[in-house]
Amino acid sequence: VGDGSLFVSDRAFNRVLFFLKPDGGDFISGQAANKVFGQPDFISTAAGSLENRLNSPRHISSDTDDRLYVCDTGNQRIQVFDRAPLAGPDPSAAITLPTPSAFPHGIFVSALTGEIWVATQNQYSVGGQLRQHRKFNDLVLNPNPEVILSTSEQPLAITLDSFGNMMAAFGTNRIA
């Protein structure tokens, strides 16, 4: 997040936690989270499929407008929460990107272009895809990926370097 605050995905409790960076300081061990996404409160843990619930969230990312992007792996979708640091209690996703027949495992949002890159694993076969989506403001008009790169390996994470080159981490202990 732009102010140095932190999002943390918690796959075991089906949630993402938000930690606000203390004014004039840094995070401290044992610091309590300020917000929870995917659960109605900080003590609930059940998986869910509604727009305000998560099921085994994996990788997360944020953009320059403080939107939170979550690989909601168990629900085969990407959940996007608008203005996440300002969200009220039990927020619902602003946009849902379905990933039919695939489980999203990695996501990266480019700070330069706003493009959204997603690494998915196939549901019924070995392998996966690396998908490029339009920036957030264009998703409402067309949520389909602009680019789909198929791979025989299962991607776990995806990122772009400072020059805009894509890098993907695979389950075979390889980065391409």
C-alpha positions in Angstrom: 0.0 0.0 0.0 1.2 3.5 -0.7 1.7 4.5 2.9 3.7 1.4 3.8 0.8 -0.5 5.3 0.7 -4.3 4.7 -1.8 -6.9 3.4 -1.2 -10.6 4.4 -3.1 -13.5 3.0 -4.1 -16.2 5.5 -5.0 -19.4 3.6 -5.7 -21.4 6.7 -8.4 -19.0 8.0 -9.7 -18.0 4.5 -9.0 -14.3 4.9 -6.6 -11.4 4.1 -5.5 -9.2 7.0 -4.6 -5.5 6.7 -2.0 -4.0 9.0 -1.8 -0.2 9.2 1.7 1.1 9.5 2.0 3.1 12.7 2.6 6.9 12.4 6.3 7.7 12.6 7.2 4.1 13.3 7.4 0.6 12.0 5.5 -2.6 12.6 6.0 -4.4 15.9 5.8 -8.1 16.7 2.3 -9.1 17.8 0.7 -6.0 16.3 -3.1 -6.6 15.7 -4.6 -6.3 12.3 -6.8 -3.4 11.5 -9.1 -5.0 8.9 -10.1 -8.4 7.7 -11.2 -9.4 4.2 -13.1 -12.6 3.5 -14.5 -13.1 7.0 -17.2 -11.2 9.0 -14.8 -10.7 11.9 -11.3 -11.7 13.2 -12.4 -14.9 14.8 -14.4 -16.6 12.0 -12.5 -19.1 9.8 -15.1 -20.8 7.5 -14.5 -20.8 3.7 -17.3 -19.2 1.7 -18.2 -18.3 -1.9 -20.1 -15.0 -1.6 -18.6 -11.8 -2.7 -17.5 -11.0 0.8 -16.0 -14.4 1.5 -12.8 -16.2 0.5 -11.8 -19.9 0.1 -8.1 -20.6 0.5 -6.7 -17.2 -0.7 -3.1 -17.5 -2.0 -1.2 -14.7 -3.6 -2.3 -11.0 -3.3 -1.3 -7.7 -4.9 -2.4 -4.1 -4.8 -2.4 -1.2 -7.3 -1.5 2.5 -7.0 -5.2 3.2 -6.0 -4.9 0.9 -3.0 -7.1 -1.8 -4.5 -6.6 -5.3 -3.1 -6.4 -8.2 -5.6 -6.8 -11.7 -4.1 -6.3 -15.1 -5.7 -9.4 -16.7 -4.2 -8.0 -20.1 -5.2 -10.7 -22.3 -3.7 -13.4 -20.4 -5.5 -11.6 -20.3 -8.8 -11.6 -16.5 -9.1 -9.8 -13.2 -8.5 -11.5 -10.9 -6.0 -10.8 -7.1 -6.3 -11.6 -4.9 -3.3 -11.7 -1.2 -4.1 -9.9 1.3 -1.8 -9.1 -1.5 0.6 -7.5 0.5 3.4 -10.7 2.6 3.7 -13.1 -0.4 3.5 -15.7 -0.8 6.2 -16.5 -4.0 8.1 -17.0 -7.2 6.1 -16.4 -5.6 2.7 -17.6 -7.2 -0.6 -15.4 -7.4 -3.7 -16.0 -4.6 -6.2 -15.2 -6.9 -9.2 -14.9 -10.7 -9.5 -12.8 -12.2 -12.3 -13.8 -15.9 -12.7 -11.1 -18.4 -13.7 -13.2 -21.3 -14.9 -11.4 -24.7 -14.9 -8.3 -23.1 -13.3 -7.1 -22.2 -9.9 -5.4 -18.8 -9.5 -2.2 -19.1 -7.6 -0.3 -15.9 -8.4 -1.1 -12.3 -9.2 0.8 -9.1 -10.0 -0.5 -5.6 -10.8 1.9 -3.3 -12.7 2.3 0.1 -11.0 3.3 1.5 -14.4 0.5 0.2 -16.7 -2.1 -1.1 -14.3 -2.1 -4.5 -16.2 -3.1 -7.4 -14.1 -1.1 -10.7 -14.5 -2.5 -13.9 -13.1 -0.8 -17.4 -12.9 -3.4 -20.2 -12.9 -3.1 -24.0 -12.6 -5.4 -26.2 -14.7 -8.2 -28.0 -12.8 -8.3 -31.2 -14.9 -4.8 -31.6 -16.2 -1.1 -30.7 -15.5 0.0 -27.3 -16.5 -1.4 -23.8 -16.4 -1.7 -20.4 -17.9 -0.2 -16.9 -17.5 -3.0 -14.4 -18.2 -2.8 -10.7 -18.8 -5.9 -8.6 -18.0 -6.6 -5.0 -18.7 -6.2 -2.4 -15.9 -9.0 -2.2 -13.3 -11.0 0.6 -15.0 -11.4 -1.5 -18.2 -12.4 -4.7 -16.4 -16.0 -3.8 -16.2 -16.3 -3.5 -20.0 -14.3 -6.7 -20.7 -13.1 -9.0 -17.9 -11.6 -11.5 -20.3 -7.8 -11.8 -20.5 -6.1 -9.9 -23.3 -3.2 -12.5 -23.4 -3.2 -16.1 -22.4 0.1 -18.1 -22.4 -0.3 -21.8 -21.8 2.4 -23.8 -20.1 2.9 -27.5 -19.4 4.2 -26.6 -15.9 2.1 -25.4 -13.0 2.8 -21.7 -12.3 2.9 -20.6 -8.6 3.7 -16.9 -8.9 4.1 -14.1 -11.4 5.7 -10.7 -11.5 7.2 -8.1 -13.8 10.7 -6.7 -13.5 11.4 -2.9 -13.7 11.6 -3.1 -17.5 8.1 -4.8 -17.8 9.5 -8.3 -18.5 7.3 -11.1 -17.1 8.8 -13.7 -14.7 7.0 -16.7 -13.5 7.8 -19.2 -10.8 6.9 -22.8 -11.4 6.3 -25.8 -9.2 9.3 -27.5 -10.8 11.7 -25.2 -8.9 12.2 -23.1 -12.0 11.8 -19.4 -12.9 11.1 -18.3 -16.5 
